[in-house]
Amino acid sequence: MKISSPEKIVLDKMSTISSLTANFIHSLDAMHMRKVILSLGEQGIEDFWAVHDCFGTHSKRCYILEFFQ
């Protein structure tokens, strides 16, 4: 199957370059959060919340999150 587009895709070189660092840092944040969530799951913690690069758990388990600082 071949998909063709009548429009030519033009990339903005400066925009691509300027977003590179931010996207790389975002990918590192995402990997860190993934590792933290998997580790918490291994410890039986299921009450967990996350918003962007912030995360937490129930107050009785906050001491566990201190390990990841």
N, C-alpha and C positions, 0 to 999 in steps of 0.2 A: 504494500500500500504506500502510495506517495502522496504527501500533503504539500500543496503549493499555496503560496500566499502572493497575492498581487502586490502587496506592499513590501518594500525593501526595509529591513530592520536596520536602523542606524543607532549605534551606541554612542552615548555622550562620554567621551574618553575622560574628561575631567571629573564628571560625576562618578564614574566608575572608580577612578583612582581615589577620590576623596571618601568614598564609602567603604573602601577596602579595610581600613583599620577598624572602623566601628563594627563591621560585619565579622571580622576575625575575633574581636573581643567578645561579641555576642555569642559566637560559637563556643568560646572557652567557658563563658558563664553557663551556657546550656549544658555543656558536658559536666561541669562541676555539679550543677543541680541534679542531673541524671544520676551521678554517682552517689550523691547524698540521699536521694530518694530510694535508690536501690539498697543502700546500706541500712536506711531506716526500716525498709520493708523486711530485710533479713533479721532485724532485731524485733520484729513483730509490731512495729508502730504503723498503724493504719490511719490515725487521725492526723492529717497533715494538710497544710495549705500552702499555696505558692502563687505569687503574683510577680511576673517578670523575673527579676533576680533576687527577690525576697521570699523567704519561706519560714515556716514555723510549725509548731505542734502544740498540743495541749500543755497547759502550764505545768502539769505534774511530770512532763517529760522534757521540759526545756533544757535540763542539764545535759541531755544527750546531744542536743544541737551545739552546745558549747565545744564539743569535741571537734566540730568541723570548722571552727574559726581559724 
